[in-house]
């Protein structure tokens, strides 16, 4: 029986569909929650920090021709900067309701990410060989950071793509974590300015980047009433791993394995 002037659940769903609105309702008639700008704002922050981090080591030398860069470095930089820029665009599109264009540009994101994995490994190998040519006794020591960062990025990005049509909240957070794995290496261009001893100097870039997981957890609590499992999983994996990474880098087993792994053994 329908009460005059009231909407049935089926009527309400049809009304929402006809106006193109997606309402997050805990019960019929409850107003939709206001849109959150968290992912767009955090993407803008990440993109800004990445640009700032490479200002002195890439952009200024490139503009002033103060340093020559190999083609590989340019391609590596182009792919990584393009992905973080596209991530920013994608978050803004979602925030503004441009879901159709967001999906179309997602194909470009997959293509760029597909190029980043081989470029990242190739760049790590080339940098290690350059250090070897300069007589560095442990030329592939810091290559562990490069390898770990690109593999973590690839895993979280792949997970985000898998979840895109299945679990949208997982998709958003895994994409956030993928971007986070690019932020740490960028910040490492700035942390040498800090007078920190080992292992804090080596640990600082990724741990500082992981600080954004705290902001994500706060966002989750406000929006969902709990910390999302993807956020919790990322924190439980990344923070301890980044804390012990400097110890792995300095370990004898890594420095004996790395030259063979990168084809220089």
C-alpha positions in Angstrom: 0.0 0.0 0.0 1.4 3.4 -1.0 0.7 6.5 1.1 -0.3 9.5 -0.9 2.6 12.0 -1.5 5.3 9.5 -0.4 7.8 7.7 -2.7 8.3 4.0 -2.8 11.9 2.7 -2.9 11.5 1.9 -6.7 10.2 5.5 -7.3 13.1 7.0 -5.5 15.6 4.9 -7.5 14.0 5.9 -10.8 14.0 9.6 -9.7 17.7 9.5 -8.9 18.5 7.8 -12.2 16.4 10.3 -14.2 18.3 13.3 -12.8 21.7 11.5 -13.1 22.4 11.8 -9.4 24.1 9.2 -7.3 22.8 9.5 -3.7 24.6 7.9 -0.8 21.7 7.2 1.5 21.6 5.2 4.7 17.8 5.3 4.5 15.2 6.5 2.1 15.1 10.2 1.8 18.4 10.9 3.5 20.5 13.6 1.8 23.7 12.7 -0.1 26.9 13.4 1.6 28.8 16.4 0.2 31.6 15.4 -2.2 35.1 15.0 -0.7 38.0 16.9 -2.3 40.5 14.8 -0.4 41.8 12.7 -3.3 42.0 15.7 -5.7 43.7 17.9 -3.0 46.2 15.1 -2.0 47.0 14.5 -5.7 47.7 18.2 -6.2 50.0 18.1 -3.1 51.9 15.1 -4.5 52.3 16.6 -7.9 53.5 19.8 -6.4 56.1 18.1 -4.3 57.3 16.0 -7.2 57.9 19.1 -9.3 59.6 20.9 -6.4 61.8 17.9 -5.7 63.2 17.8 -9.3 63.5 21.5 -9.7 67.2 21.7 -8.8 68.2 18.2 -10.1 66.4 18.2 -13.4 64.4 21.1 -14.5 66.8 24.0 -13.8 69.9 22.1 -15.2 67.7 21.2 -18.3 66.6 24.8 -18.8 70.1 26.3 -18.3 71.9 23.5 -20.1 74.0 23.1 -17.1 74.0 19.3 -17.3 73.5 16.8 -20.1 71.0 14.1 -19.6 70.8 10.8 -21.5 67.8 9.9 -23.6 66.9 7.2 -21.1 66.7 9.9 -18.3 64.4 12.0 -20.4 62.1 9.1 -21.2 62.1 8.0 -17.6 61.2 11.4 -16.4 58.6 11.9 -19.1 56.8 8.7 -18.2 56.8 9.3 -14.4 55.9 13.0 -14.6 53.1 12.2 -17.1 51.6 9.6 -14.8 51.6 11.8 -11.7 50.1 14.6 -13.8 47.4 12.3 -15.2 46.6 11.1 -11.7 45.9 14.6 -10.7 43.7 15.2 -13.7 41.8 11.9 -13.0 41.1 12.9 -9.4 39.8 16.3 -10.4 37.6 14.7 -13.1 36.0 12.3 -10.6 35.5 15.2 -8.1 33.8 17.2 -10.9 31.6 14.3 -12.2 33.6 13.7 -15.4 33.4 10.0 -15.1 33.2 9.2 -18.8 36.4 11.1 -19.6 38.0 9.6 -16.5 37.4 6.1 -17.8 38.7 7.0 -21.3 41.9 8.5 -19.9 42.3 5.5 -17.7 43.5 3.6 -20.8 46.3 6.2 -21.2 47.2 5.7 -17.5 47.6 1.9 -18.0 49.8 2.5 -21.1 52.0 5.0 -19.2 52.3 2.6 -16.2 53.2 -0.2 -18.5 56.2 1.8 -19.8 57.2 2.9 -16.3 58.1 -0.6 -15.1 60.8 -1.4 -17.7 62.0 2.2 -17.7 62.4 2.2 -13.9 64.4 -1.0 -13.9 66.5 0.1 -16.9 67.2 3.5 -15.2 68.2 1.7 -12.0 70.6 -0.5 -14.0 72.1 2.5 -15.9 72.6 4.5 -12.7 74.4 1.6 -11.1 76.7 1.1 -14.0 77.5 4.8 -14.0 78.5 4.5 -10.3 80.5 1.5 -11.1 82.4 3.4 -13.8 83.2 6.1 -11.3 84.8 3.5 -9.0 82.0 3.3 -6.4 82.7 0.1 -4.3 79.0 -0.6 -3.9 77.5 0.7 -7.1 74.1 -1.1 -6.9 73.6 -0.5 -3.1 70.9 2.2 -3.5 69.4 0.3 -6.6 67.3 -1.6 -4.0 65.2 1.6 -3.5 64.6 2.0 -7.2 63.6 -1.7 -7.6 61.4 -1.7 -4.5 59.6 1.6 -5.4 58.8 0.6 -9.0 57.6 -2.9 -8.0 55.4 -1.5 -5.2 54.0 1.0 -7.6 53.3 -1.6 -10.2 51.6 -3.9 -7.7 49.4 -1.2 -6.2 48.5 0.2 -9.6 47.6 -3.2 -10.9 45.4 -3.8 -7.9 43.7 -0.5 -8.4 42.9 -1.3 -12.1 41.5 -4.7 -11.0 39.3 -3.1 -8.4 38.1 -0.2 -10.7 34.9 -1.9 -11.8 34.4 -4.0 -8.7 35.3 -2.1 -5.5 35.6 1.6 -6.2 36.8 2.5 -2.7 39.6 0.0 -3.0 40.4 1.5 -6.4 40.7 5.0 -5.1 42.9 4.1 -2.2 45.2 1.7 -4.1 45.7 4.4 -6.8 46.5 6.9 -4.0 49.1 4.4 -2.6 50.6 3.9 -6.1 51.1 7.7 -6.3 52.6 7.6 -2.8 55.3 5.1 -4.0 56.4 7.7 -6.6 56.5 10.5 -4.0 59.2 9.0 -1.8 61.8 8.8 -4.5 61.0 12.4 -5.4 61.4 13.6 -1.8 64.8 11.9 -1.7 66.1 14.7 -3.9 65.4 17.1 -1.0 66.3 15.2 2.1 70.1 15.4 1.6 69.6 19.0 2.7 68.7 17.7 6.2 71.6 16.9 8.5 70.4 13.4 9.4 72.6 10.4 10.2 72.2 6.9 8.9 69.6 5.3 8.8 67.3 8.3 9.3 68.6 10.1 6.2 67.9 7.0 4.0 64.6 6.3 5.8 63.2 9.9 5.7 61.9 10.2 2.1 59.6 7.2 2.1 58.6 7.6 5.7 57.7 11.3 5.1 55.6 10.2 2.1 53.9 7.5 4.2 52.7 10.4 6.5 50.0 11.0 3.9 48.6 7.6 4.9 47.7 9.2 8.2 45.7 11.9 6.4 44.0 9.1 4.4 43.1 7.3 7.6 41.6 10.5 9.0 39.6 11.0 5.8 38.4 7.4 6.0 37.2 7.9 9.6 35.3 11.1 8.7 33.7 9.7 5.5 33.3 6.0 6.3 33.3 6.0 10.1 36.3 3.6 10.0 39.7 3.2 8.4 39.2 1.4 5.1 41.0 -2.0 4.8 43.0 -0.8 1.8 44.4 2.1 3.9 45.1 -0.2 6.8 46.8 -2.7 4.6 49.0 -0.1 3.0 50.1 1.3 6.4 50.9 -2.2 7.8 53.0 -3.1 4.7 54.7 0.2 3.7 55.7 1.8 7.0 57.5 -1.2 8.4 59.1 -2.0 5.1 60.3 1.6 4.6 61.7 1.5 8.1 63.9 -1.5 7.4 64.8 -0.6 3.8 68.1 1.2 4.7 69.3 -1.9 6.6 68.6 -4.1 3.5 70.4 -1.6 1.3 73.5 -1.9 3.4 73.4 -5.6 3.9 76.1 -7.9 2.5 73.6 -10.3 0.8 72.0 -7.5 -1.2 75.3 -6.0 -2.3 76.5 -9.4 -3.4 73.3 -10.2 -5.2 72.6 -6.8 -6.9 75.4 -6.8 -9.5 74.2 -10.2 -10.8 70.6 -9.1 -10.7 71.4 -6.0 -12.8 73.6 -7.8 -15.2 76.9 -6.5 -14.0 78.1 -9.5 -12.0 
